[in-house]
Every structure is written in C-alpha cells, then in structure tokens.
Amino acid sequence: MQVPSGRVLDRSDIHIICRMQEVGLVEHRDKPFTLVSGIESNVYVKGRQDLTDHPDLVWKVGRKIAETVYEHSPGFLGEPCLIGVPLVGRTFAQAASMASLQLRAESSTRLPTISFRVMREQKKQHGAHQKWIEGDYDSFHRFWSVDNVATDGRSKVVFADRAEEDGYPSRQMPILIWID
C-alpha cells in the first residue's frame, strides 16, 4: 500500500496501523473536530494517553522511526539526535532513541546510537539553561525534528523559530512526521 507521500508500507507498518486502530489513536466523527490550526477535520489523531497507556505501541513506533532515521542517514554524517516537537514528538524521539539500542545490537554493521533532546512547551525561565531545548547545539550530531502530524505546518514553523533561537540550524534539519 502506498501513502500520499509516496512511501510504500511494509508488514511492520500495517501491524502498527492495526495497533493504532485497536487503541483508538485515530478517531473519525461525522461532526468535525477543530484542530489547533483552526482547520476542521472529521479525523483526529490523538497520541498522548493513547501512546503512554500502550508501551508496546510506543516501542513499535520508536523502532520504525529509528529504522527510518538509519535509512535516511547515509554514511552517518554525525550521530543522529532527535528533537521532539511538543508534545507527542517528545515521546516519539525518546522511543526511537531507546529502540536504536536494540537495532544497534541486532545489526552486523556499526550503527550509531540515536540520542534525543527535550524541547519544552514553555521556555525555561530559571537556572543556568534558560532555553527551549535541553542541551546546546553541537556539530557532532545530525539533528532531526520529530512530530506526530502536520495540518497547516504552523507547529513546525514555531519549532524552527524556537530551535533557531537556541542556536540550532532548524531549517537544515530533516523533519520526520509520523502520520502521513
């Protein structure tokens, strides 16, 4: 099966989609939802409690994201480091980091560990590190942003502005969006 981005789903994708349906991650209603963008949609992608109450699904999503990062990191120019767009993207970034440990152990090649950084919903106002993202930019990592969905792209622009404010070259980062 091919999705709008052109990506062809494999067996593990289908298993994840079935599990997402089982836990109610995607909801359809006759009466539309109003999304944060103001757009109305009959389909709503959840992802907070639906994921945290189902660690098996978080694990599967994290593994798929880690596989995707490895697939799109030819030559591993810099260790991959994911920055999750609040809120669900943070869960995905951490899950992918954890899954990378298993993928690394299973691989016959030397895969790098995927690390992650935490982006706050509100800029930290106390202590020594008063930023949006925990941890400073460095050239050792290849940073990626991770989010669950895209409607109008506004949250990605906000992410990019905040990351730039913290010194990250966000407009050169790959963006991984879970729901296509």
N, C-alpha and C positions, 0 to 999 in steps of 0.2 A: 504494500500500500504506500502511495506517495502522498505527502502532505504539501500544503501550499508553498513552503519554502523550497520544495524540490527534493527534500530528503526522503529516502525510502526507508520505511520502518522495517525492523527485523523482529525476530521472535521475542527477544527480550523487551522491545518496545511495546509489543502487543500485550505481554504479561503485565507490564507497568500500567498500561492504559486500562486493562481489566481490573487491576487492583485499585486504581484511582476511582473507577466507577463503583466498585464494591464499597469503598469508604465514603462515597459521596463528595469527592473532591471537586467535581464539576456538576453544577446544578442547572437545570433548564426549567424555566417558568413561562407560562403564557403571558403573564404581566411582566414587562421588562424591569430589570434592575437598573438603577442609575449608578454608573461607575464613578470613581473618583475624578475621572476626566470630564464628567458631565454627559458622556455618551450613554445612551440607553442600549441595553443588550438583553436578550432573552436567555443568554448563557452567562453564568458567573463561575469563575474559577476561584475556589477558596484556597486553602493551603496553610492555614495556621494550625488550628486544633486538629484538622483532618490529617496533617502530617505528624504533629507531635504525639498524637494518640496512636500512631501506627508506625513504630520504628522500622518495621520491615519495609514499608513503602519508602520511608526516608532513605534507608540503606540502598534500595534499588535505584532510586532517583540519583543518589550520590554517586553510585557506581557508574551509571550511564553518563553523568556529567563528567566524571573523571576520565572515562573512556573517550568522550568527545574532546576533552582538553588534550589528551595524549595524541589523538588522531590529527588534531589541528595544530600541533606543536612540532613541526619538522625540525630535526636537529636539536631540539630542546635548547633554543637560544634563551637562556635564563630559566631559572626554576619557576614553574607555574605557581602563581599566587592568586587566589580568587577573592574578590571583594563583593560580598552580597549586598544588593540593593535592599534596604529595609522594607519589609520585614521578612518575607519568605525567602528572599535571596540569601539572607544570612544563614538560614537553616541549610539551604542547598550548598552553599560554599563550605560549610563545616562538614556536611555529609560527604561531599566529594573528596575533601581532604582526608577524612578517615578511610574512605573506600580506596584511596590511592595507595594506602599501606598494603592492603591485600593484593591489589593489582600488581604492585611492585614485587611482592613476594612470589606471585604466580608467573611473572614474566621471565623469559630467558634473556631478555635484554635489560640493561640497567636503566629503568625508568626513574625519573626524579620523583621525590615526594611532592605532592601538591599541598601547598600551605594556604592559609586563608587569613584575611584581616576582617575585623569587625567595623562596619560603618554604623554610626549612631543615627537615630532619628532626629535627635537634637544635638547640637554641637556641645561638647563638654565645656562646662564653664568653671571648673575648679581643677586644682592640681597643676602639674607641670606640663601635661599633654592636652592642651585645650584645642582639640581638633575634631573633625568629623570622623576620621578614620584612625583606629588604634594602630599605631606604627607608622614610621616615616617611609617615604618613597626611597627606594634604592634601585640601582641599576642591575643588581644581581637577579632580581625577579622579573618575570614577564607577567604583568598584571592583567587580569580579566575581570569584567563585571558580570555578575550573575543575577538574574531576576526570574520571576515566575511567569509573567505575562507582559504583553505590550498592547495597549489600546491606542492611545494617541502619542506615545513616546515621551510624555511630559516627565515621568519619573526618571527616565534615562537622562534627560537634559538636566534635571535637578541634581542627579547623581554626579554627572560630569562636572557641573559647576562647583559642587562641594569638593569633589576629588581634586580639581584644579586648585581650589583654594588651599588645599592641604599639600600641594606640590606634586600631585600625581598627573601624568600626561594622559588624562582620561580620554581624550579624543583620539588617541592612538591605541587604546585598549580594545581587544576583542570584546564583544558583548554576547553573552550566552543567555538566551531566553528559552525557558523550559517549554512553555505551551506555544505551539506553532499554529 
